[in-house]
Amino acid sequence: MRDFEAFYAAGTVANRGEDPYGRAIWNGERTIPGVDGSHDETLPFVGPSAGLPLWRALAHLPYDVAGRVWGAILALAMLIVVFGVLILADAPRRPSLALGAAAFCGGYGPLTSDVALGQVALVAAAGVIAALVALRSRAWPAASLAAACATLQPSLVVVLAACATDLRAVTAFALGAAIFFAATLANGGAAGFVDYVHLLSVHGAAEAATVIQITPAAISRGFGASPAAVEAVRYGTACVAIVLALLAMRRITDGAMRVGIACCALPFVLPFVHEHDFVVMILPAVYCAVRAGGTTLAFASVSATASAVDWLGLGQHPNSALQAIALATACALGFALLGRLQREALAGLVVPLMVAVAVTLAHAHPVPIWPDALPPHWQAPASASVSQVWALEQQAAGLGAIEPVWSALRALCLLSAASLGFATYLTARQMSTFIISSNGVCELGLKPIRSSL
């Protein structure tokens, strides 16, 4: 619940009438059980003010009770993710597929990271998937509420724009956005909204040179690229990702698959991305498992299983090699069950072997972990802003070092996302081709599930 500590402390500070976006956040965090108050390990709060009522309500509870409540919310979000993607993929109601989804999602690195850290990204992902399910059922008011819940992490909710292709969807998402902006204004005012946007900018800059950033720019910086080259990589990869995603979406009619493409493009576009943000790629991964066939299924199996691996975590926890291999194996077997144990669906079993090789490399170049790597009794300057404190903490913990191996591990995360996006596109084209060859129409772009049994 490390990240939940910041959410809970933000509620505590706000209840006192102090600014949760400033240095006062440490006054709330240092009182939380397990936090080492002998040195400064401030974790900034960067959530939108629209979520403050939730954090303020939880802060009225003792921390251990609030943690259990938040854990229950995360459990519900996880169930929505697992069963929501099965609904969207039109998966048959079979115990084997439910077991496959549970195994795949239960071993999915970004999802398990969200649960372990108490991250709000899982709730946002559940909101995205719930909105898609509600839209498919023509329940646009429910889609609006789900989209509004997803705005707890605004960087993830943007993928819903990919399926806003008709008036009903546009109306639903516009209402969800209106709810978000109304809540933001009610809890922070117009000035607060502007301040929040500025905070995101300075917080992203504070993390730009650290290993926890999984972006093309941060990775190139870790390889020793010059500042000019880093900027070229940042904007160049974003433009390429946007263009390729738009070209792919032009030929995809299924809204959920369009969102799946957007999920895979997202890490190349956002200015800062953490490992737990990759949780939204469960949607295209499960979709490919249920819908793909032939060589596309084999390619998707490898891509989806690779996207489930916490590649950077191999360096952060070099002594957990067996656990990493076991989780990758569980994901590969879960994908195979979703793919009805077709021979091609078992191709993902090559990924645990890749993990074993990567672990050997990562073991020789361990990645420091904040706040454990902070020097004893370290204190930030009293005049520094909270974002400056965060940047100084990362540097003091050694997370800003130039280390090509760390960048190689992060590059595997982005490579997995790119390959899964291409697999999603191939799956969509395969489904469309099937319908055209069968009955001459392509209204839904969905392949009957019986065709792959």
RAPECOR-V405692 format. One record per residue. N is the residue number from 1. RES is the residue in one small letter. PSI is psi in radians with two decimals (NA if undefined). Layout:
# RAPECOR-V405692
N;RES;PSI, N;RES;PSI
This chain:
# RAPECOR-V405692
1;m;0.49, 2;r;-0.80, 3;d;-0.50, 4;f;-0.45, 5;e;-0.69, 6;a;-0.69, 7;f;-0.78, 8;y;-0.76, 9;a;-0.61, 10;a;-0.72, 11;g;-0.72, 12;t;-0.81, 13;v;-0.75, 14;a;-0.65, 15;n;-0.42, 16;r;-0.08, 17;g;0.24, 18;e;3.01, 19;d;1.96, 20;p;-0.24, 21;y;0.07, 22;g;-2.88, 23;r;-0.28, 24;a;-0.29, 25;i;-0.54, 26;w;-0.50, 27;n;-0.54, 28;g;-0.65, 29;e;-0.64, 30;r;-0.30, 31;t;-0.09, 32;i;2.34, 33;p;2.32, 34;g;-0.28, 35;v;2.31, 36;d;1.81, 37;g;0.02, 38;s;-0.30, 39;h;2.91, 40;d;1.98, 41;e;0.89, 42;t;2.24, 43;l;1.92, 44;p;2.62, 45;f;2.11, 46;v;0.34, 47;g;2.73, 48;p;2.66, 49;s;-0.30, 50;a;-0.44, 51;g;-0.09, 52;l;-0.67, 53;p;-0.64, 54;l;-0.84, 55;w;-0.59, 56;r;-0.65, 57;a;-0.76, 58;l;-0.55, 59;a;-0.26, 60;h;-0.24, 61;l;2.70, 62;p;2.62, 63;y;-0.75, 64;d;-0.62, 65;v;-0.77, 66;a;-0.65, 67;g;-0.66, 68;r;-0.69, 69;v;-0.82, 70;w;-0.65, 71;g;-0.65, 72;a;-0.69, 73;i;-0.73, 74;l;-0.65, 75;a;-0.75, 76;l;-0.73, 77;a;-0.68, 78;m;-0.70, 79;l;-0.69, 80;i;-0.72, 81;v;-0.86, 82;v;-0.91, 83;f;-0.44, 84;g;-0.75, 85;v;-0.55, 86;l;-0.69, 87;i;-0.80, 88;l;-0.59, 89;a;0.04, 90;d;0.72, 91;a;2.46, 92;p;2.61, 93;r;1.40, 94;r;2.45, 95;p;-0.62, 96;s;-0.65, 97;l;-0.64, 98;a;-0.71, 99;l;-0.72, 100;g;-0.76, 101;a;-0.70, 102;a;-0.75, 103;a;-0.76, 104;f;-0.88, 105;c;-0.60, 106;g;-0.44, 107;g;0.08, 108;y;2.02, 109;g;-0.90, 110;p;-0.63, 111;l;-0.78, 112;t;-0.55, 113;s;-0.73, 114;d;-0.77, 115;v;-0.79, 116;a;-0.68, 117;l;-0.21, 118;g;0.64, 119;q;2.47, 120;v;-0.21, 121;a;-0.58, 122;l;-0.69, 123;v;-0.71, 124;a;-0.73, 125;a;-0.71, 126;a;-0.67, 127;g;-0.71, 128;v;-0.83, 129;i;-0.70, 130;a;-0.64, 131;a;-0.71, 132;l;-0.72, 133;v;-0.76, 134;a;-0.69, 135;l;-0.72, 136;r;-0.53, 137;s;0.09, 138;r;0.46, 139;a;1.28, 140;w;-0.53, 141;p;-0.70, 142;a;-0.63, 143;a;-0.64, 144;s;-0.79, 145;l;-0.70, 146;a;-0.74, 147;a;-0.66, 148;a;-0.68, 149;c;-0.64, 150;a;-0.36, 151;t;-0.04, 152;l;-0.45, 153;q;1.57, 154;p;-0.47, 155;s;-0.38, 156;l;-0.53, 157;v;-0.31, 158;v;-0.34, 159;v;-0.36, 160;l;-0.35, 161;a;-0.42, 162;a;-0.42, 163;c;0.20, 164;a;1.20, 165;t;0.00, 166;d;2.94, 167;l;-0.65, 168;r;-0.79, 169;a;-0.75, 170;v;-0.75, 171;t;-0.76, 172;a;-0.82, 173;f;-0.56, 174;a;-0.69, 175;l;-0.71, 176;g;-0.72, 177;a;-0.65, 178;a;-0.71, 179;i;-0.76, 180;f;-0.84, 181;f;-0.64, 182;a;-0.76, 183;a;-0.64, 184;t;-0.80, 185;l;-0.64, 186;a;-0.50, 187;n;-0.21, 188;g;-0.24, 189;g;3.03, 190;a;-0.73, 191;a;-0.63, 192;g;-0.62, 193;f;-0.76, 194;v;-0.74, 195;d;-0.62, 196;y;-0.75, 197;v;-0.72, 198;h;-0.69, 199;l;-0.75, 200;l;-0.68, 201;s;-0.85, 202;v;-0.56, 203;h;-0.72, 204;g;-0.69, 205;a;-0.60, 206;a;-0.49, 207;e;-0.07, 208;a;-0.57, 209;a;0.31, 210;t;2.79, 211;v;-0.34, 212;i;-0.17, 213;q;2.17, 214;i;1.25, 215;t;2.76, 216;p;-0.68, 217;a;-0.81, 218;a;-0.66, 219;i;-0.76, 220;s;-0.63, 221;r;-0.66, 222;g;-0.40, 223;f;-0.03, 224;g;0.32, 225;a;2.66, 226;s;2.79, 227;p;-0.69, 228;a;-0.72, 229;a;-0.63, 230;v;-0.79, 231;e;-0.69, 232;a;-0.73, 233;v;-0.74, 234;r;-0.94, 235;y;-0.55, 236;g;-0.84, 237;t;-0.62, 238;a;-0.78, 239;c;-0.77, 240;v;-0.76, 241;a;-0.74, 242;i;-0.80, 243;v;-0.82, 244;l;-0.70, 245;a;-0.75, 246;l;-0.70, 247;l;-0.69, 248;a;-0.74, 249;m;-0.47, 250;r;-0.45, 251;r;0.20, 252;i;2.20, 253;t;-0.42, 254;d;2.13, 255;g;-0.70, 256;a;-0.63, 257;m;-0.57, 258;r;-0.74, 259;v;-0.65, 260;g;-0.71, 261;i;-0.77, 262;a;-0.65, 263;c;-0.69, 264;c;-0.48, 265;a;-0.38, 266;l;-0.78, 267;p;-0.36, 268;f;-0.18, 269;v;-0.70, 270;l;2.53, 271;p;-0.42, 272;f;2.37, 273;v;2.34, 274;h;2.90, 275;e;-0.65, 276;h;-0.26, 277;d;-0.31, 278;f;0.01, 279;v;-0.51, 280;v;-0.27, 281;m;-0.03, 282;i;-0.62, 283;l;-1.02, 284;p;-0.53, 285;a;-0.87, 286;v;-0.66, 287;y;-0.80, 288;c;-0.69, 289;a;-0.73, 290;v;-0.60, 291;r;-0.42, 292;a;2.87, 293;g;2.84, 294;g;-2.50, 295;t;-0.50, 296;t;-0.70, 297;l;-0.71, 298;a;-0.78, 299;f;-0.74, 300;a;-0.62, 301;s;-0.80, 302;v;-0.78, 303;s;-0.79, 304;a;-0.74, 305;t;-0.66, 306;a;-0.62, 307;s;-0.30, 308;a;-0.21, 309;v;2.33, 310;d;1.46, 311;w;-0.74, 312;l;-0.59, 313;g;-0.40, 314;l;-0.57, 315;g;-0.53, 316;q;-0.50, 317;h;1.16, 318;p;-0.31, 319;n;0.09, 320;s;0.65, 321;a;-0.80, 322;l;-0.66, 323;q;-0.76, 324;a;-0.73, 325;i;-0.70, 326;a;-0.75, 327;l;-0.71, 328;a;-0.66, 329;t;-0.72, 330;a;-0.74, 331;c;-0.75, 332;a;-0.74, 333;l;-0.63, 334;g;-0.74, 335;f;-0.72, 336;a;-0.67, 337;l;-0.72, 338;l;-0.58, 339;g;0.29, 340;r;0.61, 341;l;0.52, 342;q;2.67, 343;r;-0.73, 344;e;-0.50, 345;a;-0.24, 346;l;-0.01, 347;a;-0.46, 348;g;-0.23, 349;l;-0.16, 350;v;-0.39, 351;v;-0.75, 352;p;-0.56, 353;l;-0.68, 354;m;-0.68, 355;v;-0.72, 356;a;-0.70, 357;v;-0.77, 358;a;-0.63, 359;v;-0.69, 360;t;-0.74, 361;l;-0.74, 362;a;-0.55, 363;h;-0.54, 364;a;-0.20, 365;h;1.19, 366;p;2.53, 367;v;2.23, 368;p;2.67, 369;i;2.22, 370;w;2.46, 371;p;0.11, 372;d;-0.57, 373;a;0.01, 374;l;2.47, 375;p;2.61, 376;p;2.40, 377;h;0.44, 378;w;2.37, 379;q;2.47, 380;a;2.69, 381;p;2.46, 382;a;-0.45, 383;s;-0.12, 384;a;2.55, 385;s;2.95, 386;v;-0.62, 387;s;-0.65, 388;q;-0.67, 389;v;-0.76, 390;w;-0.74, 391;a;-0.73, 392;l;-0.65, 393;e;-0.78, 394;q;-0.72, 395;q;-0.74, 396;a;-0.54, 397;a;-0.09, 398;g;0.24, 399;l;-0.07, 400;g;0.18, 401;a;2.63, 402;i;1.91, 403;e;1.85, 404;p;-0.58, 405;v;-0.72, 406;w;-0.71, 407;s;-0.61, 408;a;-0.70, 409;l;-0.75, 410;r;-0.60, 411;a;-0.54, 412;l;-0.58, 413;c;-0.84, 414;l;-0.65, 415;l;-0.68, 416;s;-0.72, 417;a;-0.76, 418;a;-0.76, 419;s;-0.61, 420;l;-0.65, 421;g;-0.73, 422;f;-0.67, 423;a;-0.66, 424;t;-0.73, 425;y;-0.79, 426;l;-0.68, 427;t;-0.75, 428;a;-0.74, 429;r;-0.65, 430;q;-0.74, 431;m;-0.75, 432;s;-0.74, 433;t;-0.66, 434;f;-0.80, 435;i;-0.72, 436;i;-0.72, 437;s;-0.37, 438;s;-0.84, 439;n;0.13, 440;g;0.09, 441;v;2.80, 442;c;1.09, 443;e;-0.76, 444;l;-0.41, 445;g;0.55, 446;l;2.28, 447;k;2.23, 448;p;2.35, 449;i;-0.45, 450;r;-0.36, 451;s;-0.35, 452;s;0.18, 453;l;NA
